[in-house]
Amino acid sequence: MNSEIIVKKEKLKNSPLEIHYLGDRSLRQSAKRVAKVDDDIRQLVREMLQTMYTADGIGLAAPQVSVQKQVIVIDCEPDNSATPPLVLINPTIKRYSSDICLFQEGCLSIPGVYLDVKRPSAIEVAYKDENGRPKTLQAKELLSRAIQHEMDHLQGVLFVDRVENKLALNEELAKHKFSPKAVKSVA
């Protein structure tokens, strides 16, 4: 389950990759499957992890840094150096729990905006790790939510597209100077 890619969990002075924000077209494109997990993909993973830690995030999908590949990095314990991050390449959700929960989400591509989103509380996900090995993971609670959130990015979907409370959504977006027109509702 855990990444063998070693990256210090620290904020860098300059992020290696630029995070794109709500309204940017690159966030709305579907990511392509990774044909071969090689050194270029591992370098992308390294830079994504460094970018995520620098931005104080717990997850980052390649489309957020304008790379249209099915690559996700997640670390639900960024302050715990003993817990390695999770790298998911070409992830596919195999099973969702029937238990749905409402929980607040935020996104590095929509800084400052936090809103409630309904998602299944547990999933089973199949993916390749940073060495191209097939893996399966049972995830629940925060990890399940983070994986689903980041996998949405691979389809050009942002968490604000899933928010059901449109009044709260519009207020939060306006407060943080984002256009409600950039939302493409799927809720």
CORFENGI-V521770 format. One record per helix or strand of 2 or more residues. SS is the DSSP state (alpha for helix, beta for strand). FROM is the first residue (numbers start at 0). TO is the last residue. If there is no record, write none. Layout:
ss | from | to
SS | FROM | TO
SS | FROM | TO
//
This chain:
ss | from | to
alpha | 24 | 27
alpha | 38 | 53
beta | 58 | 60
alpha | 61 | 64
beta | 70 | 73
beta | 85 | 95
beta | 99 | 104
beta | 114 | 119
beta | 121 | 127
beta | 133 | 139
alpha | 140 | 153
alpha | 158 | 161
alpha | 165 | 174
alpha | 179 | 181
//
